[in-house]
Amino acid sequence: MKDRINSTAAWMVIGALLIALMAVGCDDSPTPEDSTVVVKTEPAPTTSIAEPWVPQVVEATIPSIVQISIRRGDGIGGGTGIVLESDGTIITNWHIVEGADDISVILASGEELGASLMREDRLLDIAVLAVGSRDLVPAEFGDSDALRVGEDVVAIGHAFGLSGGPSVSRGVISALDRTVADPNGNIFEGLIQTDAAINVGSSGGALVNSAGEVVGLNVGTIDVGQGANFALEINTVLEGADRLVALGERQEPGYLGVGGVDVTPYLAFQRALPVSEGLGVRYVDPDSPAAADFKVDDIIVNIDNTPIRGITDFTEFLRTHPDGTEVVVTTVRGAGDTAQIMEIPVTLGSPGA
């Protein structure tokens, strides 16, 4: 009996030792030899998002964008222009100011100024206006040769002539070096194509890249499909503008002092006229260069080897030949067998001189 108790006690001791050993083995406290240094790290700082570039570019460019209003015989019109120089030279599209009797420019500040047409290039569809010596803000111009298809741009212009400042549309450069014809059949080459909206009234406005540089002059008269809009490359525009500015302001058109009507084949047949086109003189200003040698019913057919087919040709010739120009005017006087061709030398003057 005593041996059994001793044996049982021994087993109890052994069991206690095993439990103790197991407890030591299960202890998950790190020992000096096995412990790993845990370093607490701070979360990575959040990357800051850059401010949108469009508002900044627009705010920087708008002081150089002007609204153009024109008045002519068939009504009113307008568009947009870009300040070239602080002295008051402005670039726009020729089709905006063509035939204008009166031109005004509204600055970004709201100030309205009278403007004059300095020079134009009809083939390029550009015109340079002058508003006198003013402290204007010239635009920042970029290099259109460096443009890449897909880069972001904004178009800025006075769409529809609405009040409240210019409109802004955003897009990309869709294509470069496009050749397109406008509704009048004029061919434009080297155009920038963009999906940024260019609406009526935005012609003459700015196509601007993300660096705030004007890279194109918007043309709103070319419409080949939805989302396809076009601008003249600014490098070409600036080359043309520099050439026009170098010519200086245009002088006042010359004045001959006659008024008349278009001679047409129908009119020539009715009156047995010796020619079927020309300017038929119906009035001679008694205080003009024409007073001495021209008569009512004369038909002007040529001036300095420039054919005069009617009033339009006559007016255009005078517009490009200022006061003081000496010319030779070819006229037909009389009808039927008595008609004479006369060459009359005359010096153009100015109205009221």
Secondary structure, 3 states (H helix, E strand, C coil): CHHHHHHHHHHHHHHHHHHHHHHHHHCCCCCCCCCCCCCCCCCCCCCCCCCCHHHHHHHHHHHHEEEEEEEECCEEEEEEEEECCCCCEEEECHHHHCCCCEEEEECCCCCEEEEEEEEEECCCCEEEEECCCCCCCCCCECCHHHCCCCCEEEEEECHHHCCCCCEEEEEEEEEEEEEEECCCCCEEEEEEEECCCCCCCCCCCEEEECCCCEEEEEECCCCCCCCCEEEEEHHHHHHHHHHHHHHCCCCCECECCEEEEEECHHHHHHHCCCCCCEEEEEEECCCCCCCCCCCCCCEEEEECCEECCCHHHHHHHHHCCECCCEEEEEEEECCHHHCEEEEEEEECECCCC
